Amino acid sequence: MTAAPSGKPGTASGYITFSYRKPDALSGDKMIVELAKSRLIRGRIQVVRSGGENNLHSHDGMDGFWMVLKGRVRFYGPGDAVIGEFGQHEGILLPAGEQYWFESASEGEGEDLELLQMAAFDPRVPVRRVDVEPLKLDPDAVEVVDIATARAKGSGATKGETSMQKYMCSDCDFEYDPTVGDPSQGIAPGTAFEDLPDTWTCPECGAPKSEFYPIIESN
C-alpha cells in the first residue's frame, strides 16, 4: 500500500494505491488481506478455504458490499434462509443492521473463495458488530495481513515478537498500533497491547480489550 507523491499538480499525499495478488500460502482456512482504508471506507479481500463468517450477525454504522473475484459464496439470513449464491463478479450489498452469515460454496471445486469486501462507515453512528448467534470461528484462527505483507512475505516482525504486534477490534475493525499507542486514553507510543490495562477499551466503539485479536503478519 503506497501513497502517491505530493508536490505535483493533480496529485495529493492522501492518495492510496494498491495491487492485489492472492498470497501463496494460506496457513489456515481463512485470511483477510487489507487493501486500503480511510475514515469513511475500507477495502479488503477475504480468502476462504472453508467456512466463512458463519455466525448470524449484523453491523451498526457500516454498510457492506461483497463481490466474488473467484470461487462461489452462499449468504444466509435469519433462520438460515438462503439470501443467494454468487459466482465470479456477482455479489450483494448489505445495509447496516441487516443480519447475515456466509460460507464458501467453492468446496469440491478445487479452488479457494476470493471475496472483495468494501465497507462504508457512517461517522454519525458508532460502529458495532452485533452477534445474534455465538461465534463459530475463533478470531485468533483468522490471519489478517496488509497488502504489502501479502505481496512480500518475510517483512515485519517474526513469530514470537509480539511487543509491536498490531491488534484489531472485532466489533469495528479499529487497529491498535503499539508504535502509536492511544493518546485519547493516555496510552504512550511504544505500549504493547499485552501491557494495556484490562480497563482499556476501543477508542472508536468502546469494546473491551478482550474483543481484540492479533493482526498476524506472514513470514
C-alpha positions as CSV (number, residue, x, y, z in Angstrom):
1,M,0.0,0.0,0.0
2,T,1.6,3.3,-1.1
3,A,0.7,6.9,-1.2
4,A,1.2,8.8,-4.4
5,P,3.9,11.5,-4.2
6,S,2.8,15.1,-3.5
7,G,4.1,18.4,-4.8
8,K,2.9,18.0,-8.4
9,P,-0.2,19.4,-10.0
10,G,-3.1,17.0,-9.8
11,T,-1.6,14.8,-7.0
12,A,-2.2,14.6,-3.3
13,S,-0.4,13.0,-0.4
14,G,-3.7,11.3,0.7
15,Y,-3.9,9.2,-2.4
16,I,-3.5,5.4,-1.7
17,T,-2.7,3.0,-4.5
18,F,-2.6,-0.8,-4.2
19,S,-2.5,-4.0,-6.2
20,Y,-3.6,-7.5,-5.1
21,R,-2.3,-11.0,-5.7
22,K,-3.5,-13.9,-3.8
23,P,-1.0,-14.9,-1.1
24,D,1.0,-18.0,-2.0
25,A,0.5,-19.7,1.4
26,L,-2.8,-19.8,3.3
27,S,-1.9,-21.1,6.7
28,G,-5.5,-21.8,7.9
29,D,-9.0,-21.8,6.5
30,K,-9.3,-18.0,6.2
31,M,-7.1,-15.0,5.5
32,I,-8.0,-11.3,5.3
33,V,-5.9,-9.0,3.1
34,E,-6.2,-5.3,3.9
35,L,-6.1,-3.3,0.7
36,A,-6.7,0.3,1.8
37,K,-9.0,2.4,4.0
38,S,-9.9,5.9,5.0
39,R,-12.2,7.4,7.6
40,L,-15.3,6.6,5.6
41,I,-14.4,3.5,3.5
42,R,-12.4,0.3,3.7
43,G,-11.4,-2.4,1.2
44,R,-10.2,-5.9,1.8
45,I,-10.1,-9.3,0.3
46,Q,-11.2,-12.4,2.2
47,V,-9.6,-15.6,1.1
48,V,-11.6,-18.6,2.4
49,R,-10.7,-22.2,2.1
50,S,-13.7,-23.4,4.0
51,G,-16.3,-21.9,6.3
52,G,-16.7,-18.1,6.3
53,E,-18.4,-15.6,8.6
54,N,-20.5,-18.4,9.9
55,N,-22.5,-16.9,12.7
56,L,-25.6,-14.7,12.2
57,H,-24.6,-11.1,12.9
58,S,-25.1,-7.5,11.8
59,H,-23.2,-4.3,11.8
60,D,-24.3,-0.9,13.2
61,G,-22.9,2.1,11.4
62,M,-21.5,0.1,8.5
63,D,-22.8,-0.9,5.0
64,G,-21.2,-3.9,3.4
65,F,-20.6,-4.6,-0.3
66,W,-19.4,-8.0,-1.3
67,M,-18.3,-9.3,-4.8
68,V,-16.8,-12.7,-5.7
69,L,-13.5,-12.5,-7.5
70,K,-13.0,-16.2,-7.7
71,G,-15.0,-19.2,-6.5
72,R,-18.5,-19.2,-5.1
73,V,-20.2,-17.9,-1.9
74,R,-23.5,-18.5,-0.2
75,F,-25.1,-15.8,2.0
76,Y,-27.8,-16.6,4.6
77,G,-30.2,-14.5,6.6
78,P,-32.2,-15.2,9.9
79,G,-33.3,-18.8,10.3
80,D,-30.6,-19.9,7.8
81,A,-32.7,-18.8,4.9
82,V,-30.6,-18.6,1.8
83,I,-30.3,-15.0,0.5
84,G,-28.4,-16.0,-2.6
85,E,-25.4,-18.0,-4.0
86,F,-23.0,-15.9,-6.0
87,G,-20.2,-16.7,-8.5
88,Q,-17.5,-14.7,-10.1
89,H,-18.3,-11.0,-10.5
90,E,-21.6,-11.4,-8.6
91,G,-22.3,-10.2,-5.1
92,I,-24.5,-8.5,-2.6
93,L,-24.9,-5.1,-0.8
94,L,-25.9,-5.4,2.9
95,P,-27.1,-2.2,4.5
96,A,-26.2,-1.5,8.2
97,G,-28.4,-3.6,10.6
98,E,-29.1,-6.4,8.2
99,Q,-28.4,-9.8,9.7
100,Y,-26.4,-12.3,7.7
101,W,-23.7,-15.0,7.6
102,F,-21.9,-16.6,4.7
103,E,-19.9,-19.6,3.8
104,S,-17.7,-20.7,0.9
105,A,-19.6,-22.7,-1.7
106,S,-16.4,-23.5,-3.6
107,E,-15.7,-26.7,-1.7
108,G,-15.2,-29.6,-4.0
109,E,-14.4,-27.3,-6.9
110,G,-10.7,-27.2,-6.1
111,E,-10.3,-23.5,-5.5
112,D,-10.4,-21.1,-2.6
113,L,-13.0,-18.4,-2.4
114,E,-11.7,-14.8,-3.0
115,L,-14.2,-12.3,-1.9
116,L,-13.9,-8.5,-2.2
117,Q,-15.4,-6.7,0.8
118,M,-16.0,-3.0,0.8
119,A,-17.3,-1.3,4.0
120,A,-18.7,2.2,4.2
121,F,-18.9,3.9,7.6
122,D,-21.5,6.4,8.8
123,P,-19.5,8.9,11.0
124,R,-22.7,9.8,12.9
125,V,-23.2,6.2,14.2
126,P,-20.8,4.2,16.4
127,V,-19.6,1.1,14.5
128,R,-20.5,-2.1,16.3
129,R,-20.8,-5.7,15.4
130,V,-23.9,-7.3,16.8
131,D,-23.6,-11.1,17.2
132,V,-27.1,-12.7,17.1
133,E,-25.6,-16.2,17.5
134,P,-22.4,-17.4,19.2
135,L,-19.2,-17.1,17.2
136,K,-18.3,-20.3,15.4
137,L,-14.9,-19.1,14.1
138,D,-12.1,-18.4,16.6
139,P,-10.9,-14.9,15.7
140,D,-7.3,-16.0,16.5
141,A,-7.6,-18.5,13.6
142,V,-8.1,-15.7,11.1
143,E,-4.8,-14.4,9.6
144,V,-5.0,-10.6,8.8
145,V,-2.3,-9.2,6.7
146,D,-1.8,-5.8,4.9
147,I,-1.3,-5.8,1.2
148,A,2.4,-5.2,1.4
149,T,2.9,-8.2,3.7
150,A,0.7,-10.4,1.3
151,R,3.0,-9.4,-1.6
152,A,6.3,-9.7,0.1
153,K,6.5,-12.3,2.8
154,G,9.3,-12.1,5.3
155,S,8.8,-8.4,6.2
156,G,7.7,-7.3,9.6
157,A,8.1,-9.0,13.0
158,T,8.9,-12.7,13.2
159,K,6.8,-15.1,15.1
160,G,7.3,-14.7,18.8
161,E,8.0,-11.0,18.6
162,T,4.7,-9.7,19.9
163,S,5.7,-6.4,21.5
164,M,4.9,-4.3,18.4
165,Q,2.2,-6.6,17.1
166,K,-1.0,-4.8,16.0
167,Y,-4.4,-5.8,17.2
168,M,-7.8,-5.3,15.6
169,C,-11.2,-4.7,17.2
170,S,-13.6,-7.4,16.2
171,D,-16.6,-5.0,16.6
172,C,-15.5,-2.0,14.5
173,D,-12.1,-3.0,12.9
174,F,-10.1,-0.3,14.8
175,E,-6.4,-1.2,14.7
176,Y,-4.3,-0.7,17.8
177,D,-0.8,0.1,16.8
178,P,1.7,-0.1,19.6
179,T,4.0,2.3,17.9
180,V,1.3,5.0,18.1
181,G,-0.4,4.0,21.4
182,D,-3.7,5.6,22.2
183,P,-3.4,9.3,23.1
184,S,-7.1,9.6,23.7
185,Q,-6.7,7.4,26.8
186,G,-3.2,8.4,27.8
187,I,-1.5,5.3,26.3
188,A,2.0,6.3,25.3
189,P,3.6,5.2,22.0
190,G,5.6,2.0,22.4
191,T,3.0,0.4,24.7
192,A,2.5,-3.3,23.7
193,F,-1.1,-4.5,23.5
194,E,-0.4,-7.0,26.3
195,D,0.6,-4.1,28.6
196,L,-2.6,-2.2,28.1
197,P,-4.7,-2.1,31.3
198,D,-7.6,-4.5,31.5
199,T,-9.9,-1.5,31.8
200,W,-8.8,-0.2,28.4
201,T,-11.5,0.0,25.7
202,C,-11.6,0.5,22.0
203,P,-11.4,4.3,21.4
204,E,-13.8,4.1,18.5
205,C,-16.6,1.8,19.7
206,G,-15.9,1.1,23.4
207,A,-15.4,-2.6,23.0
208,P,-13.4,-4.2,25.8
209,K,-9.8,-5.4,25.3
210,S,-11.0,-9.0,25.1
211,E,-12.7,-8.2,21.8
212,F,-9.4,-7.6,20.0
213,Y,-7.4,-10.2,18.0
214,P,-3.9,-10.1,16.7
215,I,-3.1,-9.0,13.1
216,I,-0.6,-11.7,12.2
217,E,2.0,-10.9,9.5
218,S,3.1,-13.8,7.4
219,N,6.8,-14.6,7.4
